[in-house]
Amino acid sequence: MEAEAKCREWDVFETDGQCAVCGKKAVFAPIKPGFSLRETRCSACQASRRTRDVARVLAQMAVGTGVRHLPEALVPMAGWRVFEAQAAGPLHDKLRCLPGYVSSEYVPELAQPGTCSQAGLRCEDLESLSFADAAFDLIVTQDILEHVADPWQAFDEVWRVLAPGGRHIFTVPMHEGHATTVRVRYDKGGRRDVLPPVHHGDPVRQGGSLVVTDFGDDLPKLLTHRGQPTIVASHVAFYKPSEMPGIIEGDLHELYVKAWQAGEKAGFLRYNSVVFVTEKPA
């Protein structure tokens, strides 16, 4: 009953039944009952709720606040230089029609950033991008930066390749009510776990992606203090802070491990859908 109540609460945010990514009429539901509502999927294109919220923010950037669906904004975006740090997925499928669109994945097996695999997949490392300064008007990253060894270096690199007036629109799982916390440090001696290891789901890597940083709701302030003005552009609240996992350590980590072993990790790692935007002054 609690999950059903949450779904009804969630439905009020998409009352037109139209997906913000593909523009089609659709049904939006969790992959499995009890899974995080941030990951509800469009029945037409499989875009998650966080991706649909990113699409809305993009559409409003391009056209104005009255627009809710990305397909309406693609023509005004035709002159934008866009980099997405993901080379697959529903948002990629829509944006790839733009003439100035570039996408990549992090492929450690390739020699260096900027190289391509035999299949044409471009490799880029967010900590050391191969692009020239001011190369893009828009950069999109979704749920990547929490896995980067040095996320602040990645934020600096994104800032470097943004053109004046450009924007970085991004998502990370936000630990509301908590300060940003380092889980893993890397130094000359290699990896050092500051807190017990936590992994998020990853379609490429078996076992998931290691979480290096738990970002708290102080993230916009931290970036702004670094000279990278950042705001919360969209915050859809499904859960109270007390209903979300917080910083996973101690007894809470034991509960996380049990949920993972039972195949219920996506029900344990519940977050609200938050979209951040960093804008480089013109």
C-alpha positions in Angstrom: 0.0 0.0 0.0 2.9 2.4 0.8 4.3 1.8 -2.7 0.9 2.4 -4.3 0.5 5.7 -2.3 3.9 6.8 -3.5 3.0 6.1 -7.1 -0.2 8.2 -6.8 1.9 11.0 -5.3 4.4 10.6 -8.1 1.7 10.7 -10.9 0.8 14.3 -10.1 4.1 15.4 -11.6 3.4 13.9 -15.0 -0.4 14.3 -15.3 -0.4 14.6 -19.1 0.9 11.1 -19.4 3.4 12.3 -22.0 7.1 11.4 -21.8 9.4 14.4 -21.7 12.1 12.4 -23.6 10.3 10.7 -26.5 7.1 12.9 -26.4 4.8 9.8 -26.6 1.8 9.0 -24.4 3.1 6.4 -22.0 2.7 4.7 -18.6 5.3 5.4 -16.0 6.0 2.7 -13.4 8.8 1.2 -11.3 10.7 -1.7 -12.9 9.7 -3.7 -9.9 7.4 -2.8 -7.0 9.3 -1.1 -4.2 12.1 0.1 -6.5 13.1 3.8 -6.3 10.6 6.1 -7.9 13.6 8.0 -9.3 14.0 5.1 -11.7 10.4 4.7 -12.9 10.5 3.9 -16.6 8.6 5.3 -19.6 6.7 2.4 -21.3 7.5 3.8 -24.7 11.2 4.6 -24.6 12.3 3.3 -21.1 13.6 6.7 -20.0 13.9 6.9 -16.2 12.3 9.6 -14.2 15.6 11.4 -13.6 16.2 11.3 -17.4 12.7 12.7 -18.1 13.4 15.5 -15.6 16.7 16.3 -17.4 14.8 16.4 -20.7 12.3 18.9 -19.2 15.1 21.2 -18.0 16.8 21.0 -21.4 13.6 21.8 -23.2 12.9 24.8 -20.9 16.5 26.1 -21.5 16.0 26.0 -25.2 12.5 27.3 -25.6 11.1 28.6 -22.3 9.3 27.5 -19.2 6.1 26.6 -21.0 7.7 23.6 -22.8 7.7 20.2 -21.1 8.9 17.8 -23.8 12.3 17.6 -25.5 11.1 16.9 -29.1 9.6 20.4 -29.1 13.1 21.9 -28.4 15.3 20.0 -30.8 14.9 22.5 -33.7 15.9 25.5 -31.4 18.9 23.4 -30.2 20.1 22.6 -33.7 23.0 25.2 -33.4 24.2 24.0 -30.0 27.5 22.1 -29.5 26.5 19.3 -27.1 28.6 16.7 -25.3 26.9 13.8 -23.5 29.1 11.5 -21.4 27.0 8.6 -22.3 26.7 6.9 -25.7 23.4 5.0 -25.3 20.0 5.4 -23.8 16.8 7.3 -24.5 18.2 10.8 -24.1 21.2 9.9 -26.4 18.8 8.6 -29.0 17.0 12.0 -29.1 20.0 14.3 -29.0 22.1 12.4 -31.5 20.2 14.1 -34.3 21.8 17.4 -33.4 24.6 18.4 -35.8 26.9 19.5 -33.0 26.3 16.4 -30.8 29.2 14.3 -29.4 28.9 11.4 -27.1 31.4 9.1 -25.3 31.9 6.4 -22.7 34.8 5.8 -20.3 36.6 2.8 -21.8 39.8 2.1 -19.8 40.9 -0.4 -22.3 41.5 2.3 -25.0 44.8 4.1 -25.0 43.8 7.6 -24.1 40.9 10.1 -24.1 39.7 11.0 -27.6 40.4 7.7 -29.2 37.7 5.4 -30.6 37.0 1.7 -30.5 36.7 -0.4 -33.7 32.9 0.0 -33.3 33.3 3.8 -33.3 32.7 4.3 -29.6 34.6 7.4 -28.4 36.5 7.2 -25.1 36.6 10.2 -22.8 37.8 10.5 -19.2 35.9 13.3 -17.3 39.1 13.9 -15.3 41.1 14.5 -18.5 38.9 15.5 -21.5 40.5 15.6 -24.9 38.4 18.6 -26.1 39.7 22.2 -26.6 38.7 24.9 -24.2 35.2 26.4 -24.7 34.2 23.5 -27.1 30.6 23.0 -26.0 27.4 25.0 -25.2 25.9 22.1 -23.3 27.3 19.2 -21.4 25.1 16.4 -19.9 26.2 13.9 -17.3 23.8 11.5 -15.6 24.8 9.6 -12.4 28.5 9.5 -13.3 30.3 11.9 -11.1 29.7 9.9 -7.9 31.9 7.1 -9.5 34.8 9.3 -10.6 38.0 9.0 -8.7 38.4 12.8 -8.4 35.0 14.4 -9.1 36.3 17.9 -8.5 38.9 17.5 -11.2 36.0 16.3 -13.4 33.9 19.4 -12.6 37.0 21.5 -13.5 37.4 19.8 -16.8 33.7 20.2 -17.6 34.1 23.9 -16.8 37.1 24.2 -19.0 35.4 22.8 -22.1 32.2 24.8 -21.5 31.9 27.9 -23.7 31.0 31.2 -22.0 27.2 31.1 -21.4 27.3 27.3 -21.6 25.7 25.0 -19.2 26.4 21.6 -17.5 23.2 19.8 -16.7 23.8 16.8 -14.5 22.3 14.4 -12.0 23.9 12.5 -9.0 22.1 10.6 -6.3 21.7 13.3 -3.6 22.0 12.4 0.1 19.6 15.0 1.4 20.2 16.2 4.9 23.8 15.2 4.7 27.1 16.8 3.8 29.1 15.6 0.8 31.2 12.6 2.0 34.2 10.8 0.5 33.8 7.1 0.5 37.0 6.2 -1.4 40.4 7.9 -1.9 43.0 7.2 -4.5 46.7 8.0 -4.0 50.1 6.6 -5.1 49.4 3.5 -3.0 46.1 2.8 -4.9 42.6 2.6 -3.6 41.8 3.3 0.0 38.3 2.7 1.4 37.3 5.5 3.8 33.9 3.9 4.2 32.6 0.4 3.4 32.2 -0.2 -0.3 28.9 0.6 -2.0 28.1 -0.1 -5.7 25.4 1.2 -7.9 23.9 -0.7 -10.8 25.9 -0.6 -14.1 24.7 -2.1 -17.4 28.4 -2.6 -18.5 30.2 -3.8 -15.4 29.2 -6.9 -13.5 28.8 -6.2 -9.8 28.1 -2.5 -10.5 30.1 0.7 -10.2 31.9 1.7 -7.0 30.6 4.8 -5.3 33.6 7.1 -4.6 31.6 10.2 -3.3 28.3 10.5 -1.6 27.0 14.0 -2.7 25.0 15.9 -0.1 22.6 18.8 -0.6 25.6 21.1 0.0 26.8 20.3 -3.6 25.5 23.5 -5.3 27.2 25.6 -2.5 30.5 23.7 -2.8 30.6 24.2 -6.6 29.6 27.8 -6.4 32.3 28.5 -3.9 34.7 26.9 -6.4 33.7 29.6 -8.9 31.2 27.3 -10.8 27.8 28.8 -10.1 25.4 25.9 -9.7 21.6 25.7 -8.9 19.0 23.0 -8.4 16.9 23.3 -11.6 14.4 20.6 -10.7 13.7 18.7 -7.4 10.9 16.2 -7.4 10.5 14.9 -3.9 9.2 11.3 -3.5 10.8 10.7 -0.1 11.6 12.5 3.1 15.3 12.5 4.1 14.4 9.9 6.8 13.1 7.6 4.0 16.4 7.7 2.1 19.5 5.8 2.9 21.8 8.6 4.0 25.5 8.0 4.3 25.8 4.2 4.2 28.2 2.9 7.0 28.0 0.8 10.1 24.7 -1.0 10.7 23.2 0.7 7.6 25.9 -0.9 5.4 24.9 -4.3 6.8 21.3 -3.6 5.7 22.6 -2.5 2.3 24.6 -5.7 1.8 21.5 -7.8 2.8 19.4 -5.9 0.3 22.0 -6.4 -2.4 22.2 -10.1 -1.7 18.4 -10.4 -1.9 18.3 -8.6 -5.2 16.6 -5.6 -3.6 19.4 -3.0 -3.8 17.3 -0.7 -6.1 14.6 -0.6 -3.4 17.1 0.2 -0.7 18.9 3.0 -2.6 16.0 5.4 -2.9 16.6 9.0 -3.9 14.6 12.0 -5.0 15.0 13.2 -8.6 17.2 16.2 -8.6 18.7 18.0 -11.7 21.6 20.4 -11.2 22.7 23.1 -13.7 26.1 24.8 -13.6 26.2 27.9 -15.9 29.4 29.5 -17.1 29.0 33.3 -17.2 28.9 34.8 -20.7 
